[in-house]
Amino acid sequence: MDLIESKELRDRLGANGWAHVKSKFHYERLAKDMSNLYTSLLNPEL
């Protein structure tokens, strides 16, 4: 009932959910992680 009655709560939970998904699963993170991996493999002394 709280979610039905509170737009503010829905908005806050939605924003928090998107932030979590973006930090864990977004394609930009995947690309950054892959770049870091390749860099570390090509330059192990870094």
Secondary structure, 3 states (H helix, E strand, C coil): CHHHHCHHHHHHHHHHHHHHHHHHHCHHHHHHHHHHHHHHHHCCCC
